[in-house]
Structure formats: C-alpha cells, structure tokens
Amino acid sequence: MGGPYPKAYEMMSLFEGLVEYYRVTGNPRWKEAALNLYRNIRAQEITLIGNAGGDQPYHPNVYGEAWDHTAFEQTNPDITRMMETCVGVTWLKFCSQLLRLEGDSTPADDIEKYIYNGLLGAMKPTGDGFSYVNLLNGEKVTNQGWGWKFDDLTVTCCNLNGPMGLAYIPYIAVMNSAPGPVVNLYNAGKFNLQTPSGRPLKLDFVTEYPLSEKVLIHVKPEQSENFTLSLRIPTWSAKTQVSVNGRKYRPAAGEYFKLNRKWKPTDKVEITFDMKCSLIDAPRGSNPKGNDFQALTWGPLVLARDENTDPRYNQPVTVLADPAGIVKAVRTTPTLPATHIEFIIPTAQGPIRMIDYSSVNGWQGKKVCTWLPMAK
C-alpha cells in the first residue's frame, strides 16, 4: 500500500478525514474505501501486539514507519526497526472511526490488543516518555531517530502521540448509541451517560481486568427505564458467562451481546471471560529464518521473556501445549514489583517464566523475547 514511500500513520490520518467526509456527503464510495484500507491493514500489517510497520524487507529506508507486510514479517530476524508508536496510536484512532461507522465489534478487538500490548509496551515505566519504535525480540524500545534533544530529553513525534493514545481510551471504552450504552473496554472506572430518553445513567465498573477475568458492572439509571446495554464479547473469549442479577447467559464471541430490558438503579451485570494461555505459530514471511518461532497470549495480553530476570531469555524451547494449542500456564507472584502479571510456562527444557509484554522494562538496555525460538 502506498507505493515507494508508504508512511503508515500519515496515510491513516488521511483516511480518518475520508471517513468524516463520508459522514458529510453520504457517498458510499468513501465508506468502502475506508473499509478496504482497514481490512488490508488488519490482514497484512498488524502484529502480535497490535501495531504495524517495519524496515525489512520491503522499505528499509523508512525507519520502521512504513507498511511492510508486517503481519507476515514480524518474526523476520533481519528487522532492526518496527512498529512506530505513532502508527499504533493512529491505528487506534482509525479503528474508532470504523467502530462508529459500522457498529461491528472487530475494531474494538483491535483497539484492545494495541492498548494493552503495543501502547503500554512503548511507554516508559515512569510514564514520562514513549519509545519511537519497538521490537518483539531484542531491544524492545528505541528512542533514537527523527526528533530533537533538549538537554537529556529526547522529543519525537511518538513522545507526543503516545499520551494522545492514552487520553483517547476513555472516549472508546463506553459509547452511546440510539438503543443505549455500548461497552467496548472493561477497565475499572465510572461512566456518566444518558439513557435513550435523556435521563442520567451511571455505569460503575469494578474489576482488575485484564489481570482478572471477572468484571462487575453496576447499572444505575436515575429511574427504571427500558434500554439496551451492549457488551463487546472479545473474539479470544470462547466461553464467556454473563449474568444479570443472577440470571445467566452464554453470549457468542466476536460480537456485541445485547441486553434489552427494563433496568433498575440496583441492577448489576457480572461477566466472566474465558482467559486461557494460547500458543501461536509464527507467520510465514519472506525470510525462512523467521519460521521457527512461537508466541503465547493470555486473554488479551501478549506474554514475553524478560532479560531483566531471565539471563536465558532467548534460548530455544519447546512449549508444552494440548492439541488445541492451550498451555497449562500457572500464575505466580511477579518477580519484579512493577510487573503486572507473571506465569510459569511448561516446556520440554523445563519451566520458564513469562510476563506481559507491556511490563518488560527495556529502557536500561535489557532485551525481550516475545516470539520464542523453537528448539530443534
């Protein structure tokens, strides 16, 4: 996409404008163009952590900021720069445009994947900076490239766009629609909305999601009213359980579950997501050296080995999984206090420890191994 200089985030920004132009004109041609771009990016470019862009093998002179068939090339060991933070944030914004345009839950799945992995994984542990480009294996963060230095502070476009991505999250988490509120993300929080009739409505989320599979939502209309509460059921959650005041439902994955009823100020919705540790095989890109890798996810989180605590972080292993690719990961107390979640993973070479990708601190030179090399 984009010819000899396919700058990813600039292109998506233009298509954000095109979506707004469609809203004004109603010309279906522009809507279809935006949907075609979204489908192409999703199929060709988005990596394990929800971002895109690379410098090998197609566009080595664009510093990891270009479309590069990254969905297939993400395990290519020749890549030295990939997944500019600006690309991920603009992808998040473009997905929110498509989410509002179509009402399909798939862009919200894409948003969730990027927020918990690519966006938080690019942020300094101290919260005062974002990496310019990121890697899945090797040096996790790189802050050198386009930009300027003021004393010891490196200022790049990504240091500016990263915070915008964080600030955008509340606008996506819960939205309004004509039938009622739509829940896209499940972080703890309090949301003030309006019912379809215009009366005040509060939604209070009590949860540790995504570190926990359980979410409790207190639904508090000012007075009893009939409306629809739509809940995004993630594609990765095959067997979700939802209960409303104790009445249980089994919604389908990968779509919105719509609860239409007369809601009272004391109502509560309880959700239990189907969080499992899944083994994923590497894509097949242009470089055969990138074929023999596997990765692990737990619910929406991508797991990684961390050199900060594991000197053998990049040694080949054979992960033990059942025929469906499910791994019996055991949750354990994190080795480092700043780590969000940590697991013991069974392998033929002995147990290894893996943590969420976003917790790996690569800002002092330590490296990461997200795509695990397979033992021969």
CORUR-V236068 format. One line per field, one symbol per residue. ss: DSSP state (H for helix, E for strand, - for the rest). phi: phi as a letter, one per 20 degrees, with the letter a starting at -180 (. if undefined). burial: b if it has 24 or more other C-alpha atoms within 12 Angstrom, else e. A space follows every 50 residues. Layout:
ss=???
phi=???
burial=???
This chain:
ss=--HHH-EHHHHHHHHHHHHHHHHHH--HHHHHHHHHHHHHHHHH------ ---E-----HHH---E---HHHH--------E--HHHHHHHHHHHHHHHH HH---HHHHHHHHHHHHHHHHHE------E--EE--EEE-EE-----EEE --EEE-HHHHHHHHHHHHHHHHHEEE----EEE-----EEEEEE-----E EEEEEEE------EEEEEEEE---EEEEEEEEE-------EEEE--EEE- ----EEEEEEEEE---EEEEEE----EEEEE------HHH--EEEEEE-- EEEEEE----------E-E------EE--EEE---------EEEE-E--- -EEEEEHHH-------EEE--EEE--
phi=.nmfcefffffffffgffffffffemfffffffffffgffffedcfegen dboadbeecfedlnddgblfgeefdffefdbblgggfffffgffffffgf fdmefgffgffggfgfdffffeeggemdrcffcccecnffccddqfqbcd lddedcgffefgffffffgffegccebgfqfcedccffrccdccfgenef bdcdedadgeecedcddeecfgbgbebddddfdgffefcedccdlneecc fffmbeedddaeedfdfbddcceeecedeceffdefdgfefeccccccle eeebecfgccfdgdffbdfebegenedefdfcfgfdfeffbbcedfcfeo fcdccfgfefedednfdcceeffeff
burial=eeeeebbbbbbbbebbebbeeeeeeeeeebbeebbebbeebbebbbbbbb bbbbbbbbbeebbbbbbbbbbbbbbbbbbbbbbbbbbbbbbbbbbbbbbb bebbbbbbbbbbbbbbbbbbbbbbeeeebbbbbbbbbbbbbbbbeeeeee eeeebbbbbebbbbbbebbebbbbbbbeebbbbbbbbbbebbbbbeeeee bbbbbbbebbbbbbbbbbbbbeeebebbbbbbbbbbbeebbbbbeeeeee bbbbbbbbbeeebeeebbbbbbbbbbbbbbbbbebeeeebbbbbbbbbbb bbbbbbbbbeeebbbbbbbbbeeeeebbbebeeeeeeebbbbbbbbbeee ebbbbbbbbbbbbeebbbbbbbbbee
